[in-house]
Amino acid sequence: MTERTPLLHYRLSTSVNETEQRSSPVGVAVERIPAASRRKASKSRPQKLSTFFGVVIPTLLSMFSVVVFLRIGFVVGQCGLYQTFAMLFVAYFIISMTVLSVCAISTNGALDAGGAYYMISRALGPEFGGSLGIMFFFANVCGSALYVLGLVEAVLSTFGVQEDVSGLSSTQHVLPVGYWWSLLYGTVILLVCLLVCLVGAHIYARATFLIFLIVMLVLATVFISFFAVRPHVVQLPVSNYSRVHSANFTGFKLDTLLGNLNADYTVDYTTGTMMTFATVFAVMFNGCTGIMAGSNMSGDLKSPSYSIPRGTITAVIFTFITYTLLSVLVACSCERLLLQKDYSFLQDINLWHPFVIIGVYSSTLSAAMSNLIGASRILYALARDELFGRVLSPAKKTSRSGNPWASVLISWFLVQLVLFSGKLNTIASIVTIFFLLVYAAVDLACLALEWASAPNFRPTFRYFTWHTCVLGILGCGVMMFLINAIYASASIAFMLLLLLVIHYLSPTSSWGYISQALIFHQVRKYLLMLDVRKDHVKFWRPQVLLMVANPRGSVGLITFINDMKKSGLYVLGHITLGDLESLPSDPLQSRYDSWLSLVDQLNIKAFVNLTLADSVRHGVQHLLFISGLGGMRPNTLVLGFYDDCTPQDQLQDAPAFSGAAVDGLGPSQDSEELLGLQFPGLRTGDRDLGPQEYVSIVVDAVKMLKNVALARYFGHFDRADVLNQPRGSLYVDVWPLNLLRPDSSSYVDTCSLFLLQLACVLNMARAWKRARLRLFLCVEEGRSPQGPEEKLGQLLRELRMSADVFMVPWDHVVALHWQRQGVPGPAAEDEEDYANSFPSNATRLSDDYIRAVNQLVLQRPDPPPAVRFLYLPRPPADTHRYPTYLHQLDLLTRDLGPTLLIHGITPVITTDL
């Protein structure tokens, strides 16, 4: 019967004879794949592991290792049954908190190769992930070497020296002993592990399953032996720290249990050191640090999100029950002396003594293989993420079945190097601390995801809270310092060093940064708490919106305003002329990255706001209305001056961009090409607004109660050159008088005080602290200069400002104005109210007068200042006078160098505490 299906099968073989054409129900020629080709394709695909083979068995064997056979009696003999239960509860409580975090992260999306490294890097970012991944890799490498050497010592203790009938050590050797022989045995064992791991995860799973069956069989014999073996005397091993030669296996007796309930810390007969709760706890906890063995196989599992939680929890529960039952059976049947003086007593009381030896060999070999294959998977994940550039690129090579054979070989080579050290007792503590540090990082990753409240953090495993994460972090931290405070501190320092290296050297990742989610969460919370109704003049700071037409000609102004913001809000605004209705899409979305790259390259602390409008005036209105959020909104608008100066391409010459590459672009492109991709070239003689619209923007800002600053001659301003001037030659000049009001001498109005405040804010910036403020007061004959000078000096002292005050006679300048007016002096009117507005006789101010004022400012004094602050009068109410107003400002500031014309409308200074 012919199979009818609409699905199309693509050719997997080039041989025409292997396919036959037939007609499909839809009239399309379909190729039927032969059975041989399907089998070949299935063989080329990697074989994935189930929950039991991929997670449960590796985790069980890693947690058992040799502790279950050689250290459970040691713990009960030193601590007693009560403290043993307490240790087991605390240890399993710590690892259970981490297991909950592992389960939560692993069920929150697709999990790839790398296990704990993959979880940490995708949650906390490449810096934490890369640094802890390297440490986890080395921990697995050293752990594999530890277990190999432990297996060698176990073999040599059994077959290296045979005892004669008298019990004394003789020279009969079944296996040769010595450093090089031990190295040879370790190399052979490691080669066995290598061969298993090179074949692939499927063969590894089969090998570990075989070892699992052996270990379970040995455990079964151990449990049966407590009931089946009769009480007898056990000969204790010869030791320099013990003079007792025998102890009793009593079987189940109440007296034996009562004698083993409380702690009795003695000298360890193998090392001669006095045992304490902390040292015994550290030894016992080593048997609980294998919980990541299954997670390390995440890339080889059929369904990591399903297998890791179920498999890990199953293994943890099973080992906890096993350790608890063994502790009870040991405490009920073995004398305290036997537990303290013979760590291999389970062999002596077993039905068949070699069973326990086989169990030790099997569990140790399995732990060595588990660490080796875990290290290779972590290295493969690190290489694939390219956090260290091309250094790890060889480790990315895989076989057709997906086995990272290159990573396996590199890991094997490093383990072999560690084997040359022989004894690794000192490294054992460091390995455990590295594991604990990784566990704490997994808890931290889960905690950060939970606290960030990201909508996409929806793990299907819900049996965790941020409290469990915190408890896991604290537990791992306490255990690290309990095992060895010096090694723990050194490990944390090493992690921070790796973190900094990766932060500055690794490329930007596309994984997402949890720090951004946490920052957003906190910023939103604090912005809601920032109440604009509680604003006070004491805590005023400039929050600036700087309008930038093209950053190529505005680098000097952008960097200068960055110095003047005093930790306030700083927004770069840009307007693109157009109508969204006539455009297929928003043209601004593709430009944000270029502007943000500009902010990064110039090393300024600014936001970027772009808008689309039909005119520049409407665009500025949009930005003034929408820029900022909550209590953080611009209070000052800064515009470039409207003049005919030829723009200079400062971006091309800026040190930050000279030869620099833009993010996402190759380094082979020259800087000019990169800049051209970011921002268009400067245009000359072509403007998007006229003088009438320019002044209207200033008027709009004043109506919206925004302070206004017009910046002129910053096109040639080089911040580095200005700030590198010799000490004592850097000045900032402030002219707090309205120079377009020769009939006014007020310098304490709102606008004048705003000038003083901005100049003081600039002087408070770290880069401008060497600058000296110079204040200039214009005085006429007949008025005593001491009065205004003393009054201004008193005001500066009250305002805590330091500046040099200069009296500038300007009778010859004022005379030019009154000659034009034909009247002897200023009319009697309220100067305080009138000084802040454009004078009603502005049209009668002669160009000669304004040029004279310009020369007065230009020639006073030497050396010339780095920047000048001048008083900007309010624009006239009559819109027909806007061109005249702009013309007078042009004459006033011509050739003055970098100048800010400032108009302040909000009180910013107070003398109150």
C-alpha positions in Angstrom: 0.0 0.0 0.0 1.4 3.3 -1.0 1.9 5.9 1.8 0.1 9.1 0.9 1.5 12.3 2.5 1.8 15.9 1.4 5.1 16.4 3.1 8.2 17.0 0.9 11.3 15.0 1.7 14.6 16.5 0.6 17.3 14.4 -1.0 20.0 13.3 1.5 22.0 11.3 -1.0 23.4 12.2 -4.4 22.8 8.8 -5.9 19.9 8.8 -8.3 19.4 5.1 -7.7 18.6 5.7 -4.0 15.4 7.6 -4.8 12.3 7.0 -6.7 9.9 9.5 -8.1 6.2 9.3 -7.3 3.2 11.6 -7.6 1.9 13.3 -4.5 -1.7 14.1 -3.9 -1.1 17.7 -4.8 0.7 16.9 -8.0 4.2 17.6 -6.8 7.1 15.2 -7.4 8.2 13.9 -4.1 11.4 11.9 -3.3 11.1 9.0 -1.0 14.1 8.6 1.3 15.4 5.1 1.4 15.8 3.3 4.8 19.6 3.2 4.5 19.7 7.0 4.1 17.4 7.5 7.0 19.5 5.4 9.2 22.6 7.3 8.1 21.0 10.6 8.9 19.9 9.4 12.3 23.4 8.3 13.1 24.8 11.7 12.2 22.5 13.4 14.6 23.7 13.6 18.2 22.0 11.1 20.5 20.5 13.0 23.4 20.2 11.6 27.0 17.2 11.1 29.1 16.6 12.4 32.6 17.8 9.2 34.3 21.0 8.7 32.3 21.8 12.4 31.8 21.1 13.9 35.2 20.2 11.4 37.9 23.1 9.0 37.5 25.9 11.7 37.1 24.6 13.7 40.0 24.2 10.6 42.3 27.7 9.4 41.5 29.3 12.8 41.9 27.6 13.4 45.3 28.5 9.9 46.6 32.1 9.8 45.3 34.2 8.3 48.2 32.4 10.0 51.0 29.7 7.4 51.3 32.3 4.6 51.7 35.2 6.2 53.5 33.9 9.3 55.4 30.5 8.6 56.8 32.0 6.7 59.8 34.6 9.5 60.3 31.8 12.1 60.6 29.7 10.0 63.1 32.8 9.1 65.1 33.9 12.6 65.6 30.6 14.5 65.8 28.2 12.0 67.2 24.8 11.2 65.7 23.1 14.5 66.9 25.7 16.8 65.2 25.8 14.5 62.2 22.1 15.1 61.7 22.7 18.8 62.2 25.5 18.8 59.6 23.4 16.9 57.1 20.5 19.2 57.5 22.6 22.4 57.2 24.6 21.0 54.2 21.5 19.8 52.4 19.6 23.0 53.2 22.4 25.0 51.6 22.5 22.9 48.4 18.7 22.6 48.3 18.5 26.4 48.1 20.9 26.3 45.1 19.0 23.4 43.5 15.8 25.5 43.7 17.6 28.3 41.9 18.9 25.9 39.3 15.5 24.5 38.7 13.9 27.9 38.3 16.5 29.2 35.8 16.6 25.9 33.8 12.8 26.0 33.3 12.7 29.6 32.1 13.6 28.9 28.5 15.8 26.9 26.2 19.0 25.8 27.9 22.1 25.1 25.9 25.5 23.6 26.5 27.5 24.9 29.5 25.2 24.1 32.5 25.9 26.6 35.3 28.0 28.8 33.1 25.1 29.1 30.6 22.7 30.0 33.3 24.9 32.6 35.0 26.1 34.2 31.7 22.6 34.5 30.3 21.2 35.9 33.5 24.0 38.1 34.9 25.8 39.0 31.7 29.1 38.0 30.1 31.3 39.4 32.8 30.0 37.3 35.6 29.3 34.3 33.3 32.8 34.3 31.8 34.7 34.8 35.1 32.7 32.1 36.9 32.7 29.9 33.9 36.5 29.9 33.9 36.6 29.2 37.6 34.0 26.4 37.2 36.1 25.0 34.4 39.3 24.9 36.4 37.4 23.5 39.4 36.2 20.6 37.2 39.7 20.1 35.8 41.3 20.0 39.3 38.4 17.9 40.6 39.0 15.3 37.9 42.7 15.2 38.8 41.8 14.9 42.5 39.6 11.9 41.9 42.1 10.2 39.6 44.9 10.6 42.3 42.4 9.4 44.9 41.8 6.3 42.9 45.5 5.8 42.4 46.0 6.0 46.2 43.1 3.6 46.8 44.6 1.1 44.4 48.1 1.4 45.9 46.8 1.1 49.4 45.3 -2.3 48.4 47.8 -3.7 45.9 50.9 -1.7 46.6 52.0 -3.3 49.8 51.0 -6.7 51.2 51.1 -7.4 54.9 52.5 -10.7 56.3 50.8 -12.8 59.0 52.3 -10.8 61.8 50.6 -7.6 60.5 53.8 -5.8 59.9 54.6 -4.1 56.6 56.8 -6.1 54.3 58.5 -5.5 51.0 56.2 -7.6 48.9 54.8 -5.4 46.2 52.0 -6.5 43.9 52.3 -3.1 42.1 55.4 -1.0 42.1 55.1 2.2 44.1 56.7 5.7 43.8 56.1 9.1 42.3 56.6 8.1 38.6 54.6 4.8 39.0 51.7 6.8 40.6 51.9 9.2 37.7 51.8 6.3 35.3 48.8 4.7 37.0 47.0 8.1 37.0 47.8 8.6 33.3 46.3 5.2 32.4 43.1 5.9 34.4 42.8 9.3 32.8 43.2 7.8 29.4 40.3 5.5 30.1 38.2 8.5 31.1 39.4 10.3 27.9 38.4 7.5 25.6 34.9 7.3 27.1 34.4 11.1 26.8 35.9 11.2 23.3 33.3 8.7 22.0 30.5 10.9 23.2 27.9 11.6 25.9 26.0 8.4 24.9 28.9 6.1 25.7 29.6 8.2 28.9 26.0 7.6 30.0 26.4 3.8 29.4 29.6 3.7 31.3 28.3 5.7 34.3 25.1 3.5 34.3 27.3 0.4 34.6 29.3 2.1 37.5 25.9 3.2 39.0 24.8 -0.4 39.1 28.0 -1.5 40.7 27.8 1.3 43.4 24.2 0.5 44.1 25.1 -3.2 44.5 27.9 -2.3 46.9 25.6 0.0 48.9 23.1 -2.8 49.1 25.7 -5.2 50.5 26.7 -2.5 53.0 23.2 -2.2 54.3 22.7 -5.9 54.4 26.0 -6.4 56.2 24.8 -4.4 59.2 22.1 -7.0 59.7 23.8 -10.2 58.4 27.3 -9.9 59.9 27.8 -11.1 63.4 29.6 -8.9 66.0 33.4 -9.3 65.9 36.7 -7.6 66.7 38.1 -5.5 63.9 41.9 -5.0 63.6 42.7 -1.2 63.3 45.3 0.1 60.9 48.8 0.9 62.2 49.2 4.6 62.8 51.7 6.9 64.5 48.8 8.7 66.2 47.1 5.6 67.7 48.3 2.9 70.1 45.1 0.9 70.0 45.1 -2.1 67.7 41.5 -3.4 67.7 37.9 -2.2 68.1 34.5 -3.9 68.2 31.7 -4.2 65.7 28.9 -4.8 68.2 25.9 -5.2 66.0 22.7 -3.3 67.0 23.0 -2.4 70.6 21.4 0.4 72.6 24.7 1.0 74.6 26.5 1.5 71.3 23.9 4.0 70.1 24.0 5.9 73.4 27.8 6.1 73.2 27.7 7.6 69.7 25.1 10.3 70.2 27.3 13.1 71.4 30.4 14.6 69.9 33.9 13.4 70.8 36.5 15.2 68.7 39.9 13.6 68.6 43.1 13.7 66.6 42.8 12.4 63.0 45.0 9.3 62.9 45.9 9.9 59.2 47.1 13.6 59.6 47.7 14.1 63.3 45.5 17.2 63.4 42.8 17.9 66.0 39.3 17.7 64.5 36.7 20.4 65.1 33.1 20.9 64.0 34.3 23.2 61.1 36.9 20.7 59.8 34.6 17.7 59.9 31.8 19.8 58.3 34.1 20.8 55.5 35.0 17.2 54.8 31.4 16.0 54.9 30.3 18.9 52.7 32.6 17.8 49.9 30.2 15.0 49.4 27.4 17.4 48.6 29.1 19.5 45.9 28.2 17.4 42.9 24.7 18.9 42.3 25.8 20.5 39.0 27.0 17.2 37.4 23.6 16.8 35.6 23.4 20.5 34.7 26.8 20.3 33.0 25.3 17.9 30.5 22.6 20.4 29.5 23.7 20.4 25.9 23.4 16.6 25.7 20.0 16.2 27.2 16.8 15.7 25.2 14.9 18.2 27.3 17.1 20.2 29.7 14.2 22.2 31.1 12.4 19.0 32.0 15.3 16.8 33.0 17.5 19.1 35.2 14.9 19.9 37.9 13.5 16.4 38.2 16.8 14.6 37.9 18.7 16.9 40.3 16.0 16.9 43.0 15.7 13.1 42.7 19.5 12.7 43.2 19.6 15.1 46.2 16.7 13.4 48.0 18.2 9.9 47.4 21.7 10.8 48.7 20.2 12.6 51.7 18.2 9.4 52.6 21.2 7.2 52.0 23.5 9.4 54.2 20.9 9.5 57.0 20.3 5.8 57.0 24.0 5.0 57.0 24.6 7.4 59.8 22.0 5.7 62.0 23.1 2.2 61.2 26.7 3.1 61.9 25.9 4.8 65.2 23.9 1.8 66.3 26.4 -1.0 65.5 30.0 0.3 65.7 32.0 1.4 68.7 33.2 5.0 68.7 36.8 3.8 68.7 36.3 1.8 65.4 34.7 4.9 63.8 37.6 7.2 64.8 40.5 4.9 64.1 39.5 3.0 60.9 37.9 5.0 58.1 37.6 1.9 55.9 35.7 -0.1 58.5 32.8 -0.8 56.1 35.2 -3.1 54.2 36.0 -5.0 57.4 32.3 -5.6 58.3 31.1 -6.3 54.8 29.8 -9.7 53.7 32.6 -9.8 51.2 35.5 -7.4 51.8 36.4 -6.6 48.2 32.9 -5.2 47.6 33.6 -1.9 49.3 36.9 -1.6 47.5 35.1 -2.1 44.2 32.6 0.6 45.3 35.4 3.0 46.1 37.1 2.4 42.8 33.8 2.7 40.8 32.5 5.9 42.5 35.9 7.6 42.2 36.3 6.7 38.5 32.8 7.9 37.8 33.5 11.2 39.6 36.7 11.7 37.6 34.8 11.1 34.3 32.0 13.4 35.4 34.4 16.2 36.1 36.3 15.7 32.9 33.2 15.7 30.6 31.8 18.6 32.7 34.9 20.6 32.1 34.9 20.0 28.4 31.2 21.1 28.1 32.0 24.3 30.0 35.0 25.0 27.9 33.0 24.4 24.7 30.4 26.9 25.8 33.0 29.5 26.7 34.7 29.1 23.3 31.4 29.3 21.4 30.5 32.5 23.1 33.9 34.0 22.1 34.2 35.9 25.4 38.0 35.6 25.2 38.3 36.3 21.4 40.2 33.7 19.4 42.1 32.2 22.3 39.5 29.5 22.8 38.5 29.1 19.2 40.1 25.6 18.8 37.8 24.4 21.5 34.7 25.0 19.3 35.4 22.0 17.0 32.9 19.1 17.3 32.4 15.8 15.7 29.5 14.9 13.4 27.5 13.8 16.4 28.0 17.1 18.1 30.6 15.9 20.6 33.2 18.7 21.4 36.2 16.5 21.0 38.6 19.4 20.9 37.4 20.7 24.3 37.7 17.1 25.7 41.3 16.9 24.6 42.2 20.3 26.0 40.5 19.4 29.3 42.3 16.1 29.4 45.7 17.8 28.7 45.1 20.2 31.6 44.1 17.4 34.0 47.3 15.6 33.0 49.3 18.6 33.9 47.7 18.8 37.3 48.5 15.1 37.8 52.2 16.0 37.7 51.8 17.8 41.1 51.2 14.5 42.8 49.4 15.4 46.0 46.5 17.8 45.7 45.4 18.1 49.4 45.8 21.9 49.3 44.0 22.3 46.0 41.1 20.2 47.3 39.8 23.1 49.4 40.2 25.5 46.5 38.2 23.2 44.3 35.3 23.1 46.8 35.4 26.9 47.2 35.2 27.3 43.5 32.2 25.1 43.3 30.6 27.0 46.2 31.3 30.3 44.5 29.5 29.1 41.3 26.6 27.9 43.4 26.3 31.3 45.0 26.4 32.9 41.6 23.5 30.7 40.4 21.6 31.8 43.4 22.5 35.4 42.7 21.4 35.0 39.1 18.0 33.7 40.2 17.7 36.4 42.8 18.5 39.1 40.2 15.9 37.7 37.8 13.3 37.6 40.6 14.0 41.1 41.8 14.1 42.6 38.3 10.4 41.5 37.9 11.0 41.0 34.2 7.8 39.8 32.5 9.7 37.2 30.6 11.0 35.5 33.8 8.3 32.9 34.0 9.9 29.6 35.1 7.6 26.6 35.2 9.2 25.5 38.4 7.6 27.8 41.0 8.9 26.3 44.3 11.3 29.2 45.0 11.3 32.8 46.2 13.9 35.5 46.6 14.2 34.3 50.2 15.5 30.9 49.1 18.0 32.6 46.8 19.3 34.8 49.6 19.6 31.9 51.9 21.5 30.0 49.3 24.0 32.9 48.8 24.5 33.3 52.5 25.0 29.5 53.0 27.5 29.2 50.2 29.4 32.3 51.5 29.5 31.0 55.0 30.7 27.6 53.9 33.5 29.1 51.7 35.0 31.0 54.6 34.4 28.1 57.0 36.4 25.8 54.8 39.3 28.3 54.3 38.9 32.0 54.7 42.2 32.8 52.9 41.3 30.6 49.8 37.8 32.1 49.8 39.1 35.6 49.8 41.6 34.8 47.0 38.9 33.1 44.9 36.6 36.1 45.1 39.5 38.4 44.2 40.4 36.2 41.3 36.8 36.2 40.1 36.7 40.1 40.3 39.9 40.3 38.3 38.5 38.0 35.6 35.3 40.1 35.6 37.2 43.3 35.0 39.3 41.7 32.2 36.2 40.4 30.4 34.3 43.7 30.9 37.0 45.7 29.1 38.1 43.1 26.5 35.1 41.1 25.5 32.7 42.3 22.7 29.2 43.4 23.5 26.9 40.5 23.8 23.3 40.2 22.7 22.1 38.1 25.7 20.6 40.9 27.6 22.0 42.3 30.9 20.2 41.7 34.1 21.8 44.9 35.4 19.8 46.9 33.0 16.6 45.3 34.3 17.5 45.9 37.9 18.5 49.5 37.2 15.2 50.1 35.4 13.3 48.6 38.3 15.1 50.8 40.9 15.0 54.0 38.7 11.3 53.6 38.2 10.7 53.2 41.9 12.8 56.3 42.8 11.4 58.4 40.0 7.9 57.8 41.5 9.3 59.0 44.8 10.8 62.1 43.2 8.0 64.6 43.9 8.3 67.9 41.9 6.0 69.6 44.5 8.9 69.2 47.0 11.5 70.9 44.9 13.5 73.6 46.8 15.9 76.2 45.6 18.6 74.9 47.9 18.8 71.7 45.9 18.5 73.2 42.4 20.8 71.9 39.7 21.0 72.6 36.0 19.0 70.1 33.9 20.0 70.9 30.3 18.4 70.2 26.9 21.1 71.0 24.3 19.8 71.2 20.8 22.2 69.7 18.3 21.7 70.0 14.5 24.8 68.0 13.6 27.3 66.8 16.1 30.1 67.2 13.7 30.2 70.9 14.4 29.1 70.7 18.1 31.6 68.5 19.9 33.1 71.5 21.8 29.7 72.6 23.0 28.6 69.1 23.9 31.6 68.5 26.1 31.4 72.0 27.7 27.8 71.6 28.7 28.6 68.2 30.1 31.0 69.9 32.5 28.3 72.4 33.5 25.5 70.1 34.3 26.6 69.4 37.9 25.2 65.8 38.2 22.0 67.1 36.6 20.0 65.8 33.7 21.7 66.3 30.3 19.7 65.6 27.1 21.0 65.9 23.6 18.1 66.9 21.4 17.9 66.6 17.6 15.1 67.4 15.2 14.5 65.7 11.9 12.2 67.6 9.6 9.5 65.5 8.0 6.0 64.2 8.2 5.4 60.7 9.5 2.3 60.3 7.3 4.3 60.6 4.2 7.1 58.2 5.4 6.9 54.4 5.3 8.4 54.1 8.8 9.9 56.1 11.6 13.3 57.3 10.4 14.6 58.0 13.9 14.7 54.4 15.2 17.7 53.5 13.1 19.6 56.6 14.3 19.5 56.1 18.0 22.4 53.7 18.0 24.6 56.2 16.3 23.8 58.9 18.8 24.3 56.6 21.7 27.6 55.6 20.2 28.5 59.3 20.0 27.7 59.7 23.7 29.9 56.7 24.6 32.8 57.9 22.4 32.8 61.4 23.8 32.6 60.0 27.4 29.7 62.2 28.4 26.8 61.5 30.7 23.8 62.4 28.5 20.5 61.0 27.2 19.4 61.3 23.6 16.1 62.5 22.5 15.2 62.6 18.8 11.9 63.9 17.3 10.3 64.3 13.9 8.5 67.6 13.3 7.4 69.8 10.4 9.6 72.7 11.7 12.5 73.2 14.0 10.3 75.4 16.3 7.7 72.7 16.7 10.4 70.1 17.3 11.9 72.1 20.1 8.5 72.5 21.6 8.0 68.7 21.4 11.3 68.1 23.2 10.7 70.7 25.9 7.3 69.1 26.6 8.3 65.4 26.5 12.0 65.3 27.5 12.7 63.8 31.0 10.4 61.9 33.3 8.7 62.8 36.5 10.9 65.1 38.5 13.7 64.9 36.1 12.9 67.3 33.3 15.0 70.0 31.6 14.9 73.4 33.2 17.4 75.0 30.8 17.5 75.1 27.0 20.8 75.6 25.3 20.9 76.6 21.6 23.8 77.3 19.2 24.0 80.9 18.1 22.3 82.0 14.8 25.2 83.4 12.8 27.1 83.0 9.6 30.2 81.2 11.0 31.5 78.4 8.8 31.0 75.1 10.6 34.1 73.1 11.4 34.0 69.3 11.4 35.1 68.7 15.0 34.0 65.1 15.0 36.6 64.2 12.4 39.4 65.6 14.6 38.1 64.5 17.9 40.6 62.2 19.7 37.8 59.8 20.7 36.9 59.2 17.0 40.3 59.4 15.4 40.8 55.9 14.0 38.1 54.5 16.2 35.7 51.8 15.1 32.0 52.1 15.6 30.2 49.3 17.5 29.1 46.6 15.1 31.5 47.7 12.3 34.7 46.1 11.3 38.0 47.7 12.3 39.3 47.6 8.7 37.2 50.6 7.7 38.8 54.0 8.1 37.4 56.6 10.5 36.1 58.8 7.8 33.9 56.0 6.3 32.7 55.2 9.8 31.8 58.8 10.6 30.0 59.1 7.3 27.9 56.2 8.2 26.9 57.8 11.4 26.3 61.5 10.6 26.0 63.4 7.3 28.6 66.0 6.4 28.2 69.6 7.4 26.3 72.0 5.1 27.1 75.6 4.5 24.7 78.3 3.6 21.6 76.0 4.0 19.6 76.4 7.2 16.4 74.8 8.4 15.1 77.9 10.2 15.2 81.7 9.8 16.0 84.4 12.3 12.3 84.9 13.1 11.8 81.3 14.0 15.0 81.2 15.9 14.0 84.0 18.3 10.5 82.5 18.5 12.1 79.3 20.0 13.7 81.5 22.7 10.4 83.1 23.4 8.6 79.7 23.5 11.2 78.5 26.1 10.7 81.5 28.3 6.9 81.0 28.1 7.4 77.5 29.3 9.5 78.8 32.3 12.7 77.4 30.9 16.1 79.2 31.3 17.8 79.9 28.0 21.4 79.9 27.0 22.7 80.8 23.5 26.2 79.5 22.8 28.5 81.2 20.3 32.0 80.4 19.0 32.1 76.9 20.5 32.7 75.5 17.1 36.4 75.9 17.7 36.3 75.1 21.4 38.8 72.4 22.3 38.2 71.3 25.9 41.6 69.5 26.2 43.6 72.5 25.0 41.7 74.9 27.2 42.1 72.8 30.3 45.8 72.1 29.7 46.6 75.8 30.0 49.3 76.6 32.7 48.1 77.2 36.2 46.9 80.7 36.8 46.0 81.4 33.2 42.5 79.8 33.1 39.7 82.3 33.6 36.0 82.4 33.3 34.6 86.0 32.8 31.1 86.9 34.0 29.3 90.1 33.1 26.1 90.1 35.2 24.8 93.4 33.9 22.3 93.8 31.0 24.7 95.4 28.6 21.8 96.3 26.3 20.4 98.5 29.1 22.8 101.4 29.6 20.2 103.0 31.8 20.3 100.1 34.3 22.9 99.2 36.9 21.2 96.3 38.6 23.2 93.1 39.0 21.0 91.3 41.6 18.0 90.4 39.6 17.0 86.8 38.8 18.9 86.7 35.6 22.2 88.1 37.0 22.1 85.6 39.9 21.4 82.8 37.5 24.6 83.8 35.6 26.6 83.7 38.8 25.2 80.3 39.7 26.0 78.7 36.3 29.5 80.2 36.5 30.0 78.8 40.0 28.6 75.4 38.9 31.2 75.3 36.1 33.9 76.2 38.5 32.9 73.3 40.8 33.4 70.8 38.1 36.6 68.8 38.7 38.1 69.8 35.3 37.4 73.5 35.9 38.5 73.8 39.6 41.7 75.5 38.5 39.7 78.2 36.7 39.3 81.6 38.3 36.1 83.5 38.1 36.3 87.2 37.2 33.2 89.4 37.7 33.0 92.7 35.8 30.8 95.6 37.0 30.3 98.6 34.7 30.3 102.0 36.6 29.9 105.6 35.6 31.5 108.8 36.8 29.8 110.3 39.7 29.1 107.0 41.3 31.5 105.7 43.9 33.0 102.3 42.7 33.5 101.2 46.3 29.8 101.0 47.0 28.9 98.5 44.2 32.1 96.6 44.7 31.6 96.2 48.5 27.9 95.3 47.9 28.8 92.6 45.3 31.6 91.3 47.6 29.2 90.9 50.4 26.7 89.1 48.1 29.5 86.7 47.0 30.4 85.9 50.5 26.8 85.2 51.4 26.5 83.0 48.3 29.8 81.2 49.2 31.3 82.1 45.8 34.9 83.0 45.2 35.6 85.5 42.4 37.7 88.5 41.5 35.6 91.7 41.1 36.7 94.3 38.5 35.2 97.8 38.2 35.0 98.8 34.5 34.3 102.5 33.7 32.1 102.8 30.7 31.2 106.5 30.5 32.5 106.7 27.0 30.3 103.8 26.0 27.1 105.1 27.6 27.8 108.6 26.1 27.3 107.0 22.6 23.9 105.9 23.6 22.7 109.2 25.1 24.0 111.1 22.2 21.8 109.0 20.0 18.8 109.5 22.3 19.1 113.3 22.7 18.2 113.3 26.3 20.4 113.9 29.3 19.9 110.7 31.2 17.8 107.6 31.9 14.1 108.0 32.6 12.9 107.5 36.1 11.4 104.1 36.2 11.5 100.9 38.2 14.9 99.4 37.3 14.3 96.1 39.1 11.2 95.3 36.9 12.6 96.8 33.8 16.1 95.3 33.8 15.0 91.8 32.9 13.2 92.8 29.6 14.2 93.9 26.2 14.2 97.8 26.5 11.4 99.6 24.8 14.0 101.8 23.1 15.9 98.8 21.7 15.4 100.0 18.2 17.1 103.2 19.2 20.3 101.5 20.4 22.9 102.4 17.9 25.2 99.9 16.4 28.1 102.1 17.5 27.1 101.8 21.1 26.8 98.0 20.8 30.2 97.8 19.0 31.7 99.9 21.8 30.2 97.5 24.4 31.6 94.6 22.4 35.1 96.2 22.5 34.8 96.9 26.2 34.2 93.2 26.8 36.8 92.1 24.4 39.6 94.3 25.8 39.1 93.6 29.5 41.4 92.2 30.7 44.5 90.1 29.9 44.8 87.1 29.6 41.7 86.3 27.6 39.2 84.0 29.3 38.4 80.4 28.3 34.7 81.3 28.2 32.5 84.4 28.8 29.1 84.5 30.5 26.9 87.4 29.3 23.5 88.6 30.2 20.8 87.7 27.7 17.8 90.1 27.8 14.3 88.9 27.2 13.2 89.0 23.6 10.8 91.8 22.7 7.1 91.3 22.7 6.7 92.7 19.2 7.6 89.9 16.8 8.6 92.4 14.1 11.6 93.3 16.3 13.0 89.8 16.4 15.5 90.4 13.6 16.7 93.6 15.3 17.1 91.7 18.6 19.1 89.0 17.0 21.3 91.6 15.1 22.1 93.4 18.4 23.1 90.1 20.0 25.3 89.4 17.1 27.1 92.7 17.4 27.4 92.3 21.2 29.2 88.9 21.0 31.2 89.3 17.8 34.7 88.0 18.0 34.5 87.4 21.8 35.4 83.7 21.6 33.4 81.0 23.4 30.5 82.9 24.9 27.2 82.0 26.6 24.4 84.4 26.5 22.2 83.4 29.5 18.7 84.3 30.5 17.4 82.9 33.8 13.9 83.2 34.9 13.8 80.9 38.0 15.4 81.6 41.4 18.4 79.3 41.9 20.3 80.9 44.7 19.6 81.0 48.5 21.5 82.1 51.5 19.5 79.9 53.8 21.1 76.8 55.4 
